[in-house]
Amino acid sequence: MHTLLLIPLFIGNLRGWEWLIIFLAILLLFGGRKIPELMRGLGKGIHSFRKGMQEAKEELNKPLDSDEQPKAPGAAASDEPRGKDRD
C-alpha cells in the first residue's frame, strides 16, 4: 500500500492531546523565536501560490484575440511613431 495514502487517515484520527505532543516536538526542534518566522514564511508562500493560481486562471480564461491580432507585413512600417521632420 502506498504510504502517502495513509497520511490523511493518520491526520484525521489525531485528537487534542496528540496535537499537543506534535506542537511540543516542533517547539523543541525549532524554538519559540523561530516558529513565528516559519509561519510567516509559510503564509507568504501560500499567498504567492494562490496569486499564481489566480493569474493562471485569468490567463486561461482570457480570449485569444483580445490584444494580439496578426499584422499585415506592410503594417509594421506604418506603426512607427511620427516625430518632427527628419533631415
C-alpha positions as CSV (number, residue, x, y, z in Angstrom):
1,M,0.0,0.0,0.0
2,H,1.2,3.5,-0.8
3,T,2.4,5.4,2.2
4,L,1.1,8.8,1.0
5,L,-2.5,7.4,1.0
6,L,-2.2,6.7,4.8
7,I,-1.3,10.2,5.8
8,P,-4.8,11.7,5.5
9,L,-6.1,8.7,7.6
10,F,-3.4,9.4,10.2
11,I,-4.1,13.1,10.4
12,G,-7.9,12.6,10.6
13,N,-7.6,10.4,13.7
14,L,-5.5,12.8,15.8
15,R,-7.1,14.1,19.0
16,G,-6.3,17.1,21.1
17,W,-3.5,15.6,23.2
18,E,-1.8,14.2,20.1
19,W,-1.7,17.6,18.5
20,L,-0.3,19.0,21.8
21,I,2.6,16.4,21.6
22,I,3.3,17.3,18.0
23,F,3.3,21.0,18.8
24,L,5.7,20.5,21.7
25,A,8.0,18.4,19.5
26,I,8.0,21.3,16.9
27,L,8.6,23.8,19.7
28,L,11.6,21.8,20.9
29,L,13.0,21.4,17.4
30,F,12.7,25.0,16.2
31,G,12.5,27.1,19.4
32,G,9.9,29.7,20.3
33,R,11.6,32.5,18.3
34,K,11.8,30.6,15.1
35,I,8.2,29.4,14.9
36,P,6.6,32.9,14.0
37,E,9.2,33.4,11.3
38,L,8.4,29.9,9.9
39,M,4.7,30.6,10.0
40,R,5.2,34.0,8.3
41,G,7.2,32.3,5.5
42,L,4.5,29.6,5.1
43,G,1.8,32.3,4.9
44,K,3.8,34.2,2.2
45,G,4.3,31.0,0.3
46,I,0.6,30.2,0.4
47,H,-0.3,33.7,-0.7
48,S,2.2,33.6,-3.6
49,F,0.8,30.2,-4.7
50,R,-2.8,31.4,-4.6
51,K,-1.8,34.6,-6.6
52,G,0.0,32.4,-9.2
53,M,-3.1,30.2,-9.5
54,Q,-5.4,33.2,-9.9
55,E,-3.1,34.6,-12.6
56,A,-3.0,31.2,-14.4
57,K,-6.8,31.1,-14.3
58,E,-7.1,34.6,-15.7
59,E,-4.6,33.8,-18.4
60,L,-6.5,30.6,-19.4
61,N,-9.8,32.5,-19.5
62,K,-8.5,35.4,-21.4
63,P,-9.8,35.5,-25.0
64,L,-7.1,34.6,-27.6
65,D,-7.8,37.6,-29.9
66,S,-8.1,40.3,-27.2
67,D,-4.7,42.0,-27.5
68,E,-2.7,40.2,-30.2
69,Q,-4.0,40.4,-33.7
70,P,-1.8,39.4,-36.6
71,K,-0.5,42.4,-38.5
72,A,0.0,42.6,-42.2
73,P,3.6,42.5,-43.4
74,G,3.4,46.2,-44.6
75,A,1.7,47.4,-41.5
76,A,4.9,47.2,-39.4
77,A,6.5,50.3,-41.0
78,S,3.4,52.4,-40.5
79,D,3.3,51.7,-36.8
80,E,6.4,53.8,-36.1
81,P,5.7,56.9,-34.1
82,R,5.8,60.1,-36.1
83,G,8.0,62.8,-34.9
84,K,9.4,66.1,-36.3
85,D,10.6,66.2,-39.8
86,R,13.8,64.3,-40.4
87,D,16.7,66.0,-42.1
